[in-house]
Amino acid sequence: MNTVGIGNWIRYVAPAAAAATLVLVSGTALAATEQSQQRQQGRATNQAAKHEARSTKQDCRADNQKSNAQCRQDKRDTKQEGRQDKRDIKY
């Protein structure tokens, strides 16, 4: 009688336990992948903001329409907007 009980356990319970474990592990991996994508998007946004800030300052200086201090402030503002965009992606 004990061998029938063990046989049923192996036949029914063990596969169900394995399936439940697989679901838990895949859910964790999915969350990690999503977080990785958010980090990559954040980095890309940050790099784009840096490039835009450089271009903004170069254009400002080339046009000679503002003082150097005003051009620096424009660059800072552009970079800060990029940082905020990155935060919006991550959180």
Long-range contacts (C-beta under 8 A, 24 or more apart in sequence): 38-89, 38-90, 39-90, 41-89, 42-86, 42-89, 42-90, 45-82, 45-85, 45-86, 45-89, 46-82, 46-83, 46-86, 48-82, 49-78, 49-79, 49-81, 49-82, 49-83, 49-85, 49-86, 50-79, 50-82, 52-78, 52-82, 53-78, 53-79, 53-82
